[in-house]
Amino acid sequence: MFFNGYNLKPYEGAVFGSDAVNEANKKITRDNKRIMLMQKIGMGLLTLSFLCQAVSYLLN
């Protein structure tokens, strides 16, 4: 999941699309980059949570 999860948006049209399809694909690319960034942040926070739990367990 850290390297591009399965919930990315698919691209529209074919290789030789019109201007509207190209613009939609640019928007989808931006959205996918945002999704990938949020996934990486989420995985980092989850890892930090497990680390905090491990430290807490070791200190008890």
N, C-alpha and C positions, 0 to 999 in steps of 0.2 A: 504494500500500500504506500510505502514511503516514496517509491519511484513510480509515480503516475498510477493512480487507482483506476478502478473499473467504472467510475461514475463520470467520466469525461463526456462532453457533448460531441456527437458525431458531426462531421462537416456536411454541408449541403452541396447538391449538384455534382457535376463531374469535373474532370480536369479543365475542360474548356468552358467555363461558366460565363454568364453575362456579368455586367458590372454589379447588378444587384446581388448575384450569388457571391461574387468576390467580396463585396462589402459585408454580407452576412457571415462569410467565412472568417473575415478579419475580426468581427465581433465574437464569433465562437472561439477563435484563438485567444483573444483577450480573456474571455470567460474561463477557458480551460487553464490558462496560466494562473488566474486567481484561484481556481479550485485546487490546483496543484500546490500553490503556496499555502492555502489554508490546511490542506492535508498534512503538509510538512510541519506546520505550526502545531497542529493537533497531535501528531505523533511525538513531537518534541515535548509537549506538555504531558502527554501520557507517560513518556519515559521519565520525565522529572517527577511525576507522581509516584511511580514505582521506586525511584531512587529515594525519595523522601520516606516512603514506607519501609524500605530496607534499612535506612539510617535509624528510623524510629524503633524498628524491631531490634537492631543491634544495641541501642542505648538502653533498652529495658532490661 
